[in-house]
């Protein structure tokens, strides 16, 4: 059995992500300026996510089947463009008709955050794991309390939904208890 070599090609990830962002932006701008430009075949509106799915399939197939730098770059571009076209219509797909849904922007932000986190972890994984291990052993209750306090207060400020207000209030109280506990332990330690 042949041993597979470890592939490390961050340039392909960068090309794919750049193509994704460019495709997403072009699709969003084009649809904003020309919303009535559509392809209709026998009364069926063909959305551009279908083109995106086709490009994802072609780019993925090329990337899996060929080991050539030029073809791999080409595949990354095709895959990224296809992803951008699909990503542009995520709101439409999830809401069954609302192209301008906020879900599209939420999806884009989540994808970018995940991509940047993955890039950081790939580059600095050992340091991050070491830091997280030390982080979790020392004062984790304080960090969790601070995180919960800030996030729950943001929901409290912005919401008028009763359920959200109740859940955020309970979360905020738990956060205050965690922070107070850590402060009391700190004061006991310093005063003795």
FIDOSE-722964 format. One record per residue (C-alpha): residue number from 1; y, z, x; residue in three letters. Coordinates in Angstrom, 1 decimal. Layout:
% residues N
<atom NUM, <Y, Z, X>, ALA>
...
//
This chain:
% residues 192
<atom 1, <0.0, 0.0, 0.0>, UNK>
<atom 2, <3.4, -1.0, 1.4>, UNK>
<atom 3, <5.9, 1.8, 1.8>, UNK>
<atom 4, <9.2, 1.0, 0.0>, UNK>
<atom 5, <12.3, 1.5, 2.0>, UNK>
<atom 6, <15.1, 3.7, 0.7>, UNK>
<atom 7, <17.8, 1.5, -0.7>, UNK>
<atom 8, <21.4, 2.8, -0.3>, UNK>
<atom 9, <23.9, 0.3, -1.5>, UNK>
<atom 10, <27.0, 2.1, -2.8>, UNK>
<atom 11, <28.9, -1.1, -2.6>, UNK>
<atom 12, <26.8, -2.5, -5.5>, UNK>
<atom 13, <27.7, 0.5, -7.6>, UNK>
<atom 14, <31.4, 0.0, -6.8>, UNK>
<atom 15, <31.2, -3.7, -7.6>, UNK>
<atom 16, <29.4, -2.9, -10.9>, UNK>
<atom 17, <31.9, -0.2, -11.9>, UNK>
<atom 18, <34.9, -2.3, -11.0>, UNK>
<atom 19, <33.5, -5.2, -13.0>, UNK>
<atom 20, <32.8, -2.9, -15.9>, UNK>
<atom 21, <36.4, -1.6, -15.9>, UNK>
<atom 22, <37.9, -5.1, -15.5>, UNK>
<atom 23, <35.8, -6.5, -18.3>, UNK>
<atom 24, <36.5, -3.5, -20.6>, UNK>
<atom 25, <40.3, -3.9, -20.0>, UNK>
<atom 26, <40.3, -7.7, -20.5>, UNK>
<atom 27, <38.3, -7.4, -23.7>, UNK>
<atom 28, <40.5, -4.6, -25.0>, UNK>
<atom 29, <43.7, -6.5, -24.2>, UNK>
<atom 30, <42.5, -9.9, -25.5>, UNK>
<atom 31, <41.3, -8.3, -28.8>, UNK>
<atom 32, <44.7, -6.5, -29.0>, UNK>
<atom 33, <46.7, -9.7, -28.7>, UNK>
<atom 34, <44.3, -12.0, -30.6>, UNK>
<atom 35, <42.4, -9.9, -33.1>, UNK>
<atom 36, <41.7, -12.8, -35.4>, UNK>
<atom 37, <40.0, -14.9, -32.7>, UNK>
<atom 38, <36.3, -14.6, -33.6>, UNK>
<atom 39, <33.1, -16.6, -33.4>, UNK>
<atom 40, <31.6, -17.0, -36.8>, UNK>
<atom 41, <28.2, -18.7, -37.2>, UNK>
<atom 42, <27.0, -19.3, -40.7>, UNK>
<atom 43, <29.2, -16.5, -42.0>, UNK>
<atom 44, <28.1, -14.0, -39.4>, UNK>
<atom 45, <30.7, -12.6, -37.0>, UNK>
<atom 46, <29.2, -12.6, -33.5>, UNK>
<atom 47, <30.8, -9.7, -31.6>, UNK>
<atom 48, <31.2, -9.8, -27.9>, UNK>
<atom 49, <28.8, -6.9, -27.3>, UNK>
<atom 50, <26.0, -9.6, -27.9>, UNK>
<atom 51, <27.4, -11.4, -24.8>, UNK>
<atom 52, <27.5, -8.1, -23.0>, UNK>
<atom 53, <23.9, -7.4, -23.8>, UNK>
<atom 54, <22.8, -10.8, -22.6>, UNK>
<atom 55, <24.8, -10.3, -19.3>, UNK>
<atom 56, <23.2, -6.9, -18.8>, UNK>
<atom 57, <19.8, -8.4, -19.2>, UNK>
<atom 58, <20.5, -11.2, -16.8>, UNK>
<atom 59, <22.2, -9.0, -14.2>, UNK>
<atom 60, <19.4, -6.4, -14.4>, UNK>
<atom 61, <16.7, -9.1, -14.0>, UNK>
<atom 62, <18.5, -10.7, -11.0>, UNK>
<atom 63, <19.0, -7.3, -9.4>, UNK>
<atom 64, <15.3, -6.3, -9.8>, UNK>
<atom 65, <13.8, -9.6, -8.8>, UNK>
<atom 66, <15.8, -10.7, -5.8>, UNK>
<atom 67, <16.5, -9.0, -2.5>, UNK>
<atom 68, <19.4, -11.1, -1.2>, UNK>
<atom 69, <22.9, -9.6, -0.6>, UNK>
<atom 70, <24.7, -12.4, -2.4>, UNK>
<atom 71, <22.4, -12.3, -5.4>, UNK>
<atom 72, <22.6, -8.5, -5.6>, UNK>
<atom 73, <26.4, -8.7, -5.6>, UNK>
<atom 74, <26.3, -11.4, -8.2>, UNK>
<atom 75, <23.9, -9.3, -10.3>, UNK>
<atom 76, <26.2, -6.3, -10.0>, UNK>
<atom 77, <29.2, -8.3, -11.2>, UNK>
<atom 78, <27.2, -9.7, -14.2>, UNK>
<atom 79, <25.8, -6.3, -15.1>, UNK>
<atom 80, <29.2, -4.7, -14.9>, UNK>
<atom 81, <30.9, -7.4, -17.0>, UNK>
<atom 82, <28.2, -7.1, -19.6>, UNK>
<atom 83, <28.5, -3.3, -19.6>, UNK>
<atom 84, <32.3, -3.6, -20.1>, UNK>
<atom 85, <31.8, -5.9, -23.1>, UNK>
<atom 86, <29.3, -3.6, -24.7>, UNK>
<atom 87, <31.4, -0.5, -23.8>, UNK>
<atom 88, <34.5, -2.1, -25.4>, UNK>
<atom 89, <32.7, -2.2, -28.7>, UNK>
<atom 90, <30.9, 1.2, -28.6>, UNK>
<atom 91, <33.3, 2.6, -31.3>, UNK>
<atom 92, <32.5, -0.4, -33.5>, UNK>
<atom 93, <28.7, 0.1, -33.0>, UNK>
<atom 94, <28.8, 3.8, -33.6>, UNK>
<atom 95, <31.0, 3.7, -36.6>, UNK>
<atom 96, <29.6, 0.5, -38.1>, UNK>
<atom 97, <32.9, -1.3, -38.2>, UNK>
<atom 98, <35.9, 0.6, -36.7>, UNK>
<atom 99, <36.7, -1.4, -33.5>, UNK>
<atom 100, <39.7, 0.9, -32.7>, UNK>
<atom 101, <37.6, 4.1, -33.0>, UNK>
<atom 102, <38.5, 6.8, -30.5>, UNK>
<atom 103, <34.8, 6.9, -29.6>, UNK>
<atom 104, <35.4, 3.9, -27.4>, UNK>
<atom 105, <37.9, 5.7, -25.2>, UNK>
<atom 106, <35.7, 8.9, -25.2>, UNK>
<atom 107, <32.8, 6.7, -24.0>, UNK>
<atom 108, <34.9, 5.2, -21.2>, UNK>
<atom 109, <36.2, 8.5, -20.0>, UNK>
<atom 110, <32.7, 10.0, -20.1>, UNK>
<atom 111, <31.3, 7.1, -18.1>, UNK>
<atom 112, <34.0, 7.3, -15.5>, UNK>
<atom 113, <33.6, 11.0, -15.1>, UNK>
<atom 114, <29.9, 10.7, -14.7>, UNK>
<atom 115, <30.3, 7.8, -12.2>, UNK>
<atom 116, <32.8, 9.8, -10.1>, UNK>
<atom 117, <30.6, 12.9, -10.2>, UNK>
<atom 118, <27.5, 10.9, -9.2>, UNK>
<atom 119, <29.5, 9.3, -6.3>, UNK>
<atom 120, <30.7, 12.7, -5.1>, UNK>
<atom 121, <27.2, 14.2, -5.4>, UNK>
<atom 122, <25.7, 11.2, -3.5>, UNK>
<atom 123, <28.3, 11.6, -0.7>, UNK>
<atom 124, <28.4, 15.4, -0.5>, UNK>
<atom 125, <25.2, 16.6, -2.3>, UNK>
<atom 126, <24.1, 19.2, 0.2>, UNK>
<atom 127, <27.5, 20.8, 0.4>, UNK>
<atom 128, <27.8, 20.9, -3.4>, UNK>
<atom 129, <24.3, 22.5, -3.8>, UNK>
<atom 130, <25.2, 25.1, -1.2>, UNK>
<atom 131, <28.5, 25.9, -2.9>, UNK>
<atom 132, <26.9, 26.0, -6.4>, UNK>
<atom 133, <24.2, 28.4, -5.2>, UNK>
<atom 134, <26.8, 30.7, -3.7>, UNK>
<atom 135, <29.1, 30.2, -6.7>, UNK>
<atom 136, <26.3, 31.2, -9.1>, UNK>
<atom 137, <25.5, 34.4, -7.2>, UNK>
<atom 138, <29.0, 35.8, -7.0>, UNK>
<atom 139, <31.0, 36.6, -10.0>, UNK>
<atom 140, <29.5, 33.9, -12.3>, UNK>
<atom 141, <30.5, 36.0, -15.4>, UNK>
<atom 142, <34.1, 35.7, -14.4>, UNK>
<atom 143, <34.0, 32.0, -13.9>, UNK>
<atom 144, <32.2, 31.5, -17.2>, UNK>
<atom 145, <34.7, 33.8, -18.9>, UNK>
<atom 146, <37.6, 31.8, -17.5>, UNK>
<atom 147, <36.1, 28.5, -18.5>, UNK>
<atom 148, <35.3, 29.7, -22.1>, UNK>
<atom 149, <38.8, 31.3, -22.4>, UNK>
<atom 150, <40.6, 28.1, -21.5>, UNK>
<atom 151, <38.5, 25.7, -23.5>, UNK>
<atom 152, <38.3, 27.9, -26.6>, UNK>
<atom 153, <42.1, 28.5, -26.6>, UNK>
<atom 154, <42.6, 24.7, -26.4>, UNK>
<atom 155, <40.5, 24.3, -29.5>, UNK>
<atom 156, <42.3, 27.1, -31.2>, UNK>
<atom 157, <45.7, 25.6, -30.5>, UNK>
<atom 158, <44.8, 22.1, -31.6>, UNK>
<atom 159, <42.6, 22.6, -34.7>, UNK>
<atom 160, <43.2, 23.4, -38.3>, UNK>
<atom 161, <39.5, 23.3, -39.2>, UNK>
<atom 162, <38.2, 26.7, -40.3>, UNK>
<atom 163, <34.8, 26.4, -38.7>, UNK>
<atom 164, <36.3, 25.3, -35.3>, UNK>
<atom 165, <38.8, 28.2, -35.5>, UNK>
<atom 166, <36.1, 30.8, -36.2>, UNK>
<atom 167, <33.8, 29.5, -33.4>, UNK>
<atom 168, <36.6, 29.2, -31.0>, UNK>
<atom 169, <37.8, 32.7, -31.8>, UNK>
<atom 170, <34.3, 34.1, -31.2>, UNK>
<atom 171, <34.0, 32.2, -28.0>, UNK>
<atom 172, <37.4, 33.5, -26.9>, UNK>
<atom 173, <36.5, 37.1, -27.6>, UNK>
<atom 174, <33.3, 36.7, -25.6>, UNK>
<atom 175, <35.4, 35.2, -22.8>, UNK>
<atom 176, <37.8, 38.1, -22.8>, UNK>
<atom 177, <34.8, 40.6, -22.7>, UNK>
<atom 178, <33.4, 38.8, -19.7>, UNK>
<atom 179, <36.7, 38.7, -17.9>, UNK>
<atom 180, <37.4, 42.3, -18.7>, UNK>
<atom 181, <34.0, 43.4, -17.5>, UNK>
<atom 182, <34.6, 41.7, -14.1>, UNK>
<atom 183, <38.0, 43.2, -13.8>, UNK>
<atom 184, <36.6, 46.7, -14.5>, UNK>
<atom 185, <33.9, 46.2, -11.9>, UNK>
<atom 186, <36.5, 45.1, -9.4>, UNK>
<atom 187, <38.7, 48.0, -10.1>, UNK>
<atom 188, <35.8, 50.5, -9.8>, UNK>
<atom 189, <34.8, 49.0, -6.5>, UNK>
<atom 190, <38.3, 49.1, -5.0>, UNK>
<atom 191, <39.2, 52.6, -6.3>, UNK>
<atom 192, <36.0, 54.2, -4.9>, UNK>
//
